Amino acid sequence: MEYEAVIGLEVHAQVLTNSKMFCGCSADYANATPNTHLCPVCLGLPGSLPVVNQRATELIALTGLALNCRINPTNIISRKQYFYVDLPSNYQRTQYEEPICSAGWVMIEVGGEQRRIGITRAHMEEDTGKLQHAADGSLIDYNRAGVPLMEIVSEPDIRTPEEARLYLQKMRQILVWIAVNSGNLEDGAFRCDANVSVRPRGSTTFGTKVEVKNMNSFRNVERALHAEIERQSKLLAAGGTVVQETRGWDEARGTTVGQRSKEQAHDYRYFPEPDIPPIQLSPEWIETRQAALPVLPDERRQRFVTDYGLSAQDASLLTDERVVADYYEQAVAAAPEQTPKAIANWMTGELFRLLNDTGEPLDAASERVPPTMIAELLNLLKDGTLTGPVAKQVFEETFRTGQPPAVIVATKGLRQISDTSAISELARSAVAVNPKAVAEYKAGKSQAIKFLVGQVMKASKGQANPKLAEQALAEVLAE
């Protein structure tokens, strides 16, 4: 029997705020001394009174709007009761019956086709402390406890591990794009759990779901889901029964490992937080958040195709991050005499190459190399001041030093050589020292002249006008 997977994902994303969800303690725990960003509220001490972080509420609502959710005018903070050492109050403030966002969706592209993945809900909650394991025990840092967190729960619309990865990549892109989350998987700012079951292909009945945790990269999500789907399929094919449980991904072994039986909602004994009244969001408040929503990557990518004539591939590269899309449009605006395609080619080629080589993000590099410098360089290339090879050299120095291209050209004497007599001398030298290429050209191999052009360019350190070089070579070879 052939089985298909049914997958739902729970994304846990920290919200970029200065303070914690229900108190004034700093939310910047990454480099802090352990257990220093604490107060009675985030420790859950008796008598402490929480106050909802307004900025976190705004950012979670903004996320809901970006995910096409309904923003509920009344939402309630609840207590989720469970005991674990990383939860100092023995309950987590979260949302249950009345979340801030519900009934949304995102689109992902799978094999060239669009797939709509439903969003059940996106709600606010507080993060837990962080365990640090050592050989002789475990330590707990509560600085992270109480940091604003949102949980985004998908509908069980995902059918393959690849779709799960694409969904998570799209989700991360949107959250980083609207500046509500750092997108950092390594430090746990963006993490996910998966609920997966299998059923006979064509069936409409859900199987028994298993929750999979401990997946710290998109690659591991895909690997873990493949492993768990295979495990459940083999178990059912052998006549066994899938047990509802929580399993952890063991990367070293390439398999999932049972951790504990999976709780039901009633096991958590949710009830409304008595110290926080229902949060009321007015239509005007929601409209203000809607007005603050930037143009999202899908819409911007389509506009790059229609307005700038870019290929779908180039448009995708240039809208993968908002900072890149902004930089590109600023460069286009700064160089009206250049085609948008020429600017896209330079960015996806030379600029991206240098960013990859150095590991520097564009938002940092753009302080040295603003979009106007791309425009300036391409204008020097277009008006014949620079050859292509020299333009690349100049841009590398601009990227490294922040000097404008025109200054580098002037100080280093890098203007293109267009003097026909000088180029003719270079052509004669190239012909004299490359008899094999000359013989091939005269034997009818016209491409041999390209090699000779390359020799002229090499001798001129890339400064010779390549068209004039080819003309001069043709004249010399015809003698």
C-alpha positions as CSV (number, residue, x, y, z in Angstrom):
1,M,0.0,0.0,0.0
2,E,1.2,3.5,-0.8
3,Y,1.0,6.1,1.9
4,E,1.0,9.9,1.9
5,A,2.1,12.3,4.6
6,V,0.0,14.9,6.3
7,I,2.1,17.6,7.8
8,G,1.3,20.7,9.9
9,L,4.0,23.0,11.2
10,E,4.3,25.1,14.3
11,V,6.7,28.0,13.9
12,H,8.0,29.7,17.1
13,A,9.4,33.1,16.3
14,Q,10.8,35.6,18.7
15,V,9.5,39.1,18.3
16,L,12.0,41.9,17.9
17,T,11.3,44.1,20.9
18,N,13.5,45.8,23.5
19,S,11.7,44.4,26.5
20,K,10.0,41.1,27.4
21,M,6.4,40.2,26.8
22,F,4.9,40.9,30.2
23,C,7.6,43.0,32.0
24,G,10.2,45.6,31.5
25,C,13.3,43.4,31.5
26,S,15.6,43.5,28.5
27,A,14.8,41.0,25.8
28,D,18.4,41.0,24.6
29,Y,19.6,37.8,26.2
30,A,22.1,36.6,23.7
31,N,25.3,38.1,25.1
32,A,24.1,38.9,28.7
33,T,25.5,37.3,31.8
34,P,23.2,34.4,32.7
35,N,20.2,35.2,35.0
36,T,20.7,39.0,35.0
37,H,17.6,40.1,33.0
38,L,15.1,39.0,35.6
39,C,12.4,40.4,37.7
40,P,9.5,38.9,39.8
41,V,7.2,38.9,36.7
42,C,9.4,36.8,34.5
43,L,10.2,34.5,37.4
44,G,6.6,34.1,38.2
45,L,6.9,35.1,41.8
46,P,3.7,35.5,43.8
47,G,2.2,39.0,43.8
48,S,3.9,40.1,40.6
49,L,1.6,41.7,38.0
50,P,2.2,41.4,34.3
51,V,1.7,44.2,31.7
52,V,1.3,43.3,28.0
53,N,4.1,44.6,25.7
54,Q,2.3,46.9,23.3
55,R,5.0,46.8,20.7
56,A,5.0,43.0,20.6
57,T,1.2,43.1,20.1
58,E,1.6,45.5,17.2
59,L,4.3,43.3,15.5
60,I,2.3,40.1,15.9
61,A,-0.7,41.8,14.4
62,L,1.5,43.0,11.5
63,T,2.6,39.4,11.0
64,G,-1.0,38.3,10.9
65,L,-1.8,40.8,8.2
66,A,1.3,39.7,6.2
67,L,-0.1,36.2,6.4
68,N,-3.6,37.2,5.3
69,C,-5.0,36.5,8.7
70,R,-8.1,37.9,10.3
71,I,-7.1,40.2,13.3
72,N,-9.5,39.4,16.1
73,P,-10.8,42.5,17.9
74,T,-10.9,40.7,21.3
75,N,-8.1,38.3,22.3
76,I,-7.4,36.7,25.6
77,I,-4.1,35.8,27.4
78,S,-4.4,32.3,29.0
79,R,-2.2,30.3,31.3
80,K,-0.9,27.0,29.9
81,Q,-0.1,24.7,32.9
82,Y,2.9,22.4,32.7
83,F,6.0,21.8,34.8
84,Y,9.5,21.9,33.3
85,V,12.7,23.4,34.7
86,D,12.9,26.1,31.9
87,L,9.5,27.5,32.9
88,P,10.0,29.3,36.2
89,S,6.3,30.1,36.9
90,N,5.2,26.5,36.1
91,Y,2.8,28.0,33.6
92,Q,3.2,29.8,30.3
93,R,1.3,32.9,29.3
94,T,0.0,32.2,25.9
95,Q,-3.3,32.3,23.9
96,Y,-5.8,29.5,23.4
97,E,-9.4,30.2,22.5
98,E,-9.0,33.8,21.4
99,P,-5.7,34.3,19.5
100,I,-4.8,37.6,18.0
101,C,-4.6,36.2,14.4
102,S,-6.5,33.4,12.7
103,A,-7.6,32.0,9.3
104,G,-4.7,33.1,7.1
105,W,-2.7,31.6,4.3
106,V,0.6,31.8,2.4
107,M,1.6,30.7,-1.1
108,I,4.6,28.5,-1.9
109,E,5.9,27.5,-5.3
110,V,6.4,23.8,-5.7
111,G,7.7,22.5,-9.0
112,G,6.6,25.6,-10.8
113,E,3.1,25.5,-9.4
114,Q,1.6,27.6,-6.6
115,R,0.4,25.8,-3.5
116,R,-1.7,27.5,-0.8
117,I,-1.0,26.6,2.8
118,G,-3.5,27.6,5.4
119,I,-2.6,29.3,8.6
120,T,-4.8,28.2,11.5
121,R,-3.6,30.9,14.0
122,A,-0.8,33.1,15.1
123,H,-0.8,34.0,18.7
124,M,1.4,35.7,21.3
125,E,3.2,33.9,24.1
126,E,6.3,34.1,26.2
127,D,9.5,32.1,25.6
128,T,11.1,29.8,28.1
129,G,14.5,29.7,29.8
130,K,17.5,28.1,28.1
131,L,19.1,24.9,29.2
132,Q,22.9,24.5,28.9
133,H,24.1,20.9,29.2
134,A,27.4,19.9,30.7
135,A,29.0,16.5,31.4
136,D,28.0,16.6,35.1
137,G,24.6,18.2,34.8
138,S,22.6,21.0,33.2
139,L,22.4,24.7,33.9
140,I,19.5,27.0,33.3
141,D,19.6,30.6,32.1
142,Y,16.3,32.4,32.6
143,N,17.3,35.5,30.7
144,R,15.2,34.2,27.7
145,A,12.2,33.4,29.9
146,G,9.5,35.9,29.1
147,V,10.9,37.1,25.8
148,P,8.1,37.8,23.3
149,L,7.3,34.9,21.1
150,M,4.7,34.2,18.5
151,E,3.5,30.8,17.5
152,I,2.3,30.4,13.9
153,V,0.3,27.2,13.4
154,S,-0.3,25.9,9.8
155,E,-3.2,23.9,8.7
156,P,-2.3,20.2,7.9
157,D,-2.0,21.2,4.2
158,I,1.6,20.1,3.6
159,R,2.2,16.8,1.9
160,T,5.9,16.4,1.5
161,P,9.1,17.3,3.4
162,E,10.1,19.6,0.5
163,E,6.9,21.5,0.8
164,A,7.6,21.8,4.6
165,R,11.0,23.3,3.8
166,L,9.6,25.7,1.3
167,Y,6.9,26.8,3.7
168,L,9.4,27.5,6.4
169,Q,11.7,29.4,4.0
170,K,8.7,31.5,2.9
171,M,7.6,32.1,6.5
172,R,11.1,33.2,7.5
173,Q,11.4,35.5,4.5
174,I,8.2,37.3,5.4
175,L,9.0,37.7,9.1
176,V,12.5,39.1,8.4
177,W,11.1,41.2,5.5
178,I,8.6,43.0,7.9
179,A,11.2,43.3,10.6
180,V,9.5,41.3,13.3
181,N,12.0,38.5,13.6
182,S,15.8,38.1,13.1
183,G,15.3,34.8,11.2
184,N,18.3,33.3,13.1
185,L,17.8,29.5,13.4
186,E,21.2,29.0,15.1
187,D,20.3,30.8,18.3
188,G,16.6,29.7,18.4
189,A,15.0,33.0,17.3
190,F,13.2,31.1,14.6
191,R,12.4,27.4,15.2
192,C,9.7,24.9,14.4
193,D,8.0,21.7,15.5
194,A,6.3,19.4,13.0
195,N,3.1,17.3,13.4
196,V,3.2,14.5,10.9
197,S,1.0,11.5,10.2
198,V,0.6,9.1,7.2
199,R,-2.5,7.6,5.6
200,P,-3.3,5.5,2.6
201,R,-3.0,7.7,-0.5
202,G,-6.4,8.9,-1.5
203,S,-7.8,8.6,2.0
204,T,-9.4,11.7,3.6
205,T,-9.1,10.4,7.1
206,F,-6.2,11.7,9.2
207,G,-3.8,9.2,10.8
208,T,-2.3,9.4,14.3
209,K,0.0,12.4,14.4
210,V,3.4,12.5,15.9
211,E,5.2,15.7,17.0
212,V,8.8,16.0,15.9
213,K,11.2,18.4,17.7
214,N,14.8,19.4,17.8
215,M,15.2,20.5,14.2
216,N,17.5,23.4,14.0
217,S,17.8,24.0,10.2
218,F,15.7,23.7,7.1
219,R,17.8,20.8,5.9
220,N,17.2,19.0,9.2
221,V,13.4,19.6,9.0
222,E,13.4,18.0,5.6
223,R,15.6,15.0,6.8
224,A,13.6,14.5,10.0
225,L,10.3,14.4,8.1
226,H,11.6,12.0,5.6
227,A,12.8,9.7,8.4
228,E,9.5,10.0,10.4
229,I,7.3,9.4,7.3
230,E,9.4,6.3,6.5
231,R,9.2,5.0,10.1
232,Q,5.4,5.4,10.2
233,S,4.9,3.9,6.8
234,K,6.9,0.8,7.6
235,L,5.2,0.4,10.9
236,L,1.7,0.5,9.4
237,A,2.8,-1.7,6.5
238,A,3.9,-4.3,9.0
239,G,0.5,-4.2,10.8
240,G,1.7,-2.0,13.7
241,T,0.0,1.0,15.2
242,V,1.4,4.6,15.3
243,V,1.3,6.0,18.9
244,Q,0.7,9.7,19.5
245,E,3.9,10.9,21.0
246,T,6.6,13.5,20.9
247,R,9.8,12.4,19.1
248,G,13.1,14.2,18.8
249,W,15.3,14.4,15.7
250,D,18.7,12.7,16.2
251,E,20.9,14.2,13.5
252,A,23.8,11.9,14.1
253,R,21.7,8.8,13.7
254,G,19.4,10.2,11.0
255,T,16.3,9.1,12.8
256,T,13.6,10.3,15.2
257,V,13.7,9.1,18.8
258,G,10.8,8.8,21.2
259,Q,10.8,11.4,24.0
260,R,7.4,11.4,25.7
261,S,3.7,10.7,25.2
262,K,2.0,13.6,23.4
263,E,-0.2,15.8,25.6
264,Q,-3.8,16.7,24.7
265,A,-5.0,20.3,25.0
266,H,-7.0,19.4,28.2
267,D,-3.8,18.2,29.8
268,Y,-2.6,21.8,29.9
269,R,-5.7,23.0,31.8
270,Y,-5.8,26.3,30.0
271,F,-7.7,29.1,31.7
272,P,-7.7,32.9,31.2
273,E,-4.9,34.8,32.9
274,P,-6.6,36.5,35.8
275,D,-4.1,39.4,36.0
276,I,-4.5,40.5,32.3
277,P,-7.9,41.6,31.1
278,P,-9.1,40.8,27.5
279,I,-7.1,42.9,24.9
280,Q,-9.4,45.0,22.7
281,L,-8.2,46.0,19.3
282,S,-10.3,48.7,17.6
283,P,-10.9,48.8,13.8
284,E,-8.9,52.0,13.7
285,W,-6.0,50.3,15.5
286,I,-6.0,47.4,13.0
287,E,-6.2,49.8,10.0
288,T,-3.1,51.6,11.3
289,R,-1.2,48.3,11.4
290,Q,-2.5,47.5,7.8
291,A,-1.2,50.9,6.6
292,A,2.3,50.1,8.1
293,L,2.6,46.8,6.2
294,P,5.3,47.1,3.5
295,V,4.9,45.7,0.0
296,L,5.6,42.0,0.5
297,P,8.2,39.9,-1.4
298,D,5.8,38.1,-3.8
299,E,4.2,41.4,-5.0
300,R,7.5,43.1,-5.3
301,R,9.0,40.2,-7.2
302,Q,6.2,40.3,-9.7
303,R,6.6,44.1,-10.1
304,F,10.3,43.6,-10.8
305,V,9.3,41.3,-13.7
306,T,6.6,43.5,-15.1
307,D,8.1,47.0,-14.5
308,Y,11.8,46.3,-14.9
309,G,11.7,43.4,-17.4
310,L,13.7,41.1,-15.2
311,S,13.6,37.3,-15.5
312,A,11.8,35.4,-12.8
313,Q,15.1,34.1,-11.6
314,D,16.7,37.6,-11.2
315,A,13.6,39.0,-9.6
316,S,13.6,36.2,-7.1
317,L,17.3,36.8,-6.2
318,L,16.7,40.5,-5.8
319,T,13.7,40.2,-3.6
320,D,14.9,37.4,-1.4
321,E,15.7,40.1,1.2
322,R,14.1,43.5,1.6
323,V,17.5,45.2,2.0
324,V,18.5,43.8,-1.4
325,A,15.3,44.9,-3.1
326,D,15.5,48.4,-1.7
327,Y,19.2,48.7,-2.7
328,Y,18.3,47.6,-6.3
329,E,15.5,50.1,-6.7
330,Q,17.7,52.9,-5.3
331,A,20.4,52.0,-7.9
332,V,17.8,52.0,-10.7
333,A,16.6,55.4,-9.6
334,A,20.1,56.7,-9.4
335,A,21.0,55.6,-13.0
336,P,18.1,56.4,-15.3
337,E,20.4,56.1,-18.3
338,Q,21.1,52.4,-17.4
339,T,18.7,49.6,-18.1
340,P,17.3,47.9,-15.0
341,K,18.6,44.6,-16.4
342,A,22.2,46.0,-16.5
343,I,21.9,47.0,-12.9
344,A,20.4,43.6,-12.0
345,N,23.3,41.8,-13.8
346,W,25.9,43.8,-11.9
347,M,24.3,43.2,-8.5
348,T,23.6,39.5,-9.0
349,G,27.1,39.0,-10.5
350,E,29.8,41.2,-9.0
351,L,28.1,42.6,-5.9
352,F,26.8,39.2,-4.7
353,R,30.1,37.6,-5.5
354,L,31.9,40.0,-3.2
355,L,29.3,39.7,-0.5
356,N,29.7,35.9,-0.6
357,D,33.5,36.1,-0.6
358,T,33.6,38.4,2.5
359,G,30.5,37.0,4.3
360,E,29.4,40.6,4.8
361,P,25.7,41.4,4.8
362,L,24.5,44.1,2.3
363,D,23.1,46.4,4.9
364,A,26.7,46.7,6.3
365,A,28.4,46.9,2.9
366,S,26.0,49.5,1.6
367,E,27.5,52.0,4.1
368,R,30.7,51.9,2.0
369,V,29.1,51.2,-1.3
370,P,25.8,53.0,-1.6
371,P,23.6,52.3,-4.7
372,T,24.8,55.6,-6.3
373,M,28.3,54.0,-6.7
374,I,26.8,51.1,-8.7
375,A,25.2,53.8,-10.9
376,E,28.4,55.7,-11.2
377,L,30.4,52.6,-12.2
378,L,28.0,51.5,-14.8
379,N,27.9,55.0,-16.3
380,L,31.7,54.8,-16.6
381,L,31.4,51.5,-18.3
382,K,28.7,52.7,-20.7
383,D,30.5,55.9,-21.8
384,G,33.6,54.0,-22.6
385,T,35.8,55.2,-19.8
386,L,36.2,51.7,-18.5
387,T,36.4,48.2,-20.1
388,G,34.5,45.4,-18.5
389,P,37.5,43.7,-16.9
390,V,38.8,47.0,-15.4
391,A,35.3,47.9,-14.2
392,K,35.4,44.7,-12.1
393,Q,38.7,45.7,-10.7
394,V,37.5,49.2,-9.8
395,F,34.4,47.8,-8.2
396,E,36.4,45.4,-6.0
397,E,38.5,48.4,-4.8
398,T,35.3,50.5,-4.3
399,F,33.8,47.6,-2.3
400,R,36.9,47.3,-0.2
401,T,37.7,50.9,0.5
402,G,34.5,52.9,-0.2
403,Q,36.3,55.2,-2.7
404,P,34.0,56.3,-5.5
405,P,34.8,54.6,-8.9
406,A,35.7,57.9,-10.6
407,V,38.3,58.7,-7.9
408,I,39.9,55.3,-8.3
409,V,40.0,55.6,-12.1
410,A,41.6,59.0,-11.9
411,T,44.2,58.2,-9.3
412,K,45.3,54.9,-10.9
413,G,45.1,55.9,-14.6
414,L,42.6,53.2,-15.5
415,R,40.8,54.9,-18.3
416,Q,40.1,52.7,-21.4
417,I,42.8,52.9,-24.1
418,S,41.1,53.9,-27.3
419,D,44.1,55.2,-29.1
420,T,44.2,53.3,-32.4
421,S,48.0,53.5,-32.8
422,A,48.6,52.2,-29.3
423,I,46.2,49.4,-29.8
424,S,47.7,48.5,-33.2
425,E,51.1,48.1,-31.6
426,L,49.6,45.8,-29.0
427,A,47.9,43.8,-31.8
428,R,51.2,43.4,-33.7
429,S,52.9,42.2,-30.5
430,A,50.1,39.6,-29.9
431,V,50.3,38.3,-33.5
432,A,54.1,38.1,-33.3
433,V,54.2,35.9,-30.1
434,N,51.2,33.7,-30.9
435,P,52.0,32.0,-34.2
436,K,49.7,29.0,-33.5
437,A,46.6,31.2,-33.0
438,V,47.6,33.1,-36.2
439,A,47.9,29.9,-38.2
440,E,44.5,28.6,-36.9
441,Y,42.9,31.9,-37.8
442,K,44.3,31.8,-41.3
443,A,43.2,28.2,-41.6
444,G,39.6,29.3,-41.2
445,K,39.1,29.1,-37.4
446,S,37.7,32.6,-36.9
447,Q,37.3,32.1,-33.2
448,A,41.1,32.2,-32.9
449,I,41.0,35.9,-33.1
450,K,39.1,35.9,-29.7
451,F,42.2,34.4,-28.1
452,L,44.4,37.1,-29.6
453,V,42.0,39.8,-28.3
454,G,42.5,38.2,-24.9
455,Q,46.2,38.6,-25.3
456,V,45.9,42.2,-26.2
457,M,43.6,42.8,-23.2
458,K,46.2,41.0,-21.0
459,A,49.0,43.1,-22.3
460,S,47.1,46.3,-21.7
461,K,46.0,45.2,-18.2
462,G,42.4,45.1,-19.4
463,Q,42.4,48.7,-20.5
464,A,42.3,48.3,-24.3
465,N,39.0,48.9,-26.0
466,P,38.1,45.3,-27.0
467,K,36.3,46.3,-30.2
468,L,39.2,48.4,-31.4
469,A,41.5,45.5,-30.4
470,E,39.6,43.1,-32.6
471,Q,39.6,45.5,-35.5
472,A,43.3,46.1,-35.2
473,L,44.0,42.4,-35.1
474,A,41.9,41.8,-38.2
475,E,43.8,44.4,-40.1
476,V,47.2,43.0,-39.0
477,L,46.2,39.5,-39.8
478,A,45.0,40.6,-43.3
479,E,48.4,42.0,-44.2
